[in-house]
């Protein structure tokens, strides 16, 4: 009788053990429900072949400075300036990984301080180098057209897009200095007969895991 009870207990224990193992195996590949938190932010750094022609000023973009463009600069804008040689050694020293965050809102303001936000528009972080400094000084500030950028530049640009409210964010940004660049489309609201893309650029610096709040804005000329 004792033997029968012992055998029964052994089978009973094995049955329970086997059931537990099966339940663990079922949970080994569970159906994961993705969190909806911050999904927009996770999609902001786009690693695709994005057209950067607007960095070459081949698109009709208004780059006037707050003081306006002189006639001499306007004439010069019809000529394409030769770019300096792409400094490969300078770019090779740039860090490719980081923990910083650059976020803010892109907009332009009219004379009454009314904000006109750049909705669903693309923005760039362009590392400050001798190559990008030429673009910033001669093209963005000076109004000159530049020859096409070296395609190697794309490997060092970071892209994002603003949401419907003009908010943007870059994540995983390496420490360093960057030109933050974006455009706002505006027509009648800005007093233009036709819609124009108004480019805005500014220099920002970030270090470590810093969260940098930096709006990208300017006044309408």
Residue, then its C-alpha position, 0 to 999 in steps of 0.5 A: x500500500x505504501x509503495x502504491x502511495x509513493x508511486x502515485x506521489x511521484x507521478x503526481x509531482x512529475x505531472x505538476x512539474x511538467x505543467x510548470x515547464x509547459x507554462x514557462x515555455x509558453x511565456x518564453x515568446x510572449x506577445x509584447x505590447x509596445x509602449x506608446x510613450x515617446x514614440x515620436x521622439x524615437x523616430x526623429x533620427x532618420x538614417x536614410x538617403x535623405x535629399x540634402x539639396x536644400x543645403x546646396x541652395x538649389x531650392x528657392x529658399x529665402x536666406x535674408x538676414x534681418x538687415x536685408x540683402x544688398x544689391x551686390x549680394x543679390x547679384x552674387x547669389x546668382x553665381x555658385x561659390x566653390x566650396x573648400x576641399x572636404x576636410x576628411x581628417x577633420x570629420x573623422x575625428x568627430x564622435x558618432x555616438x552620444x547621449x545628448x538631446x537637442x529639442x525645441x520649436x521652430x517658428x518665425x515671428x511677425x512684427x506683432x510677435x505672432x508665431x508662425x510655426x514650421x509644421x512637419x518640416x525637416x531639420x538638421x544638425x550639421x557639425x561645425x567644421x571648416x567646411x560647414x563654417x563656409x556654408x554658414x558664413x557665405x551661403x546662409x549669412x552672405x546669400x551666395x549660392x554654393x556648389x553641391x556639397x560633398x556627398x560624404x557630408x551626409x554621413x555626419x548630418x543628423x535629421x529630424x522632423x517637427x510635429x504639427x506644433x513645430x516641436x522637434x527633438x534630436x536624441x543621442x547627439x554626440x558632444x560638440x558644436x552644431x549648426x541647427x538648421x530648419x525651414x518654415x514655409x509661409x505665404x500670405x501670413x508673412x506678407x508674401x504673394x506666394x509661399x516661401x521657405x524661410x531658412x533659419x540656422x543657429x549654432x548650438x553646443x551640447x555636452x554629455x547627456x545634456x538636454x538642450x532646449x533651443x528654439x529655432x526662430x527669427x523675425x520676418x523681414 
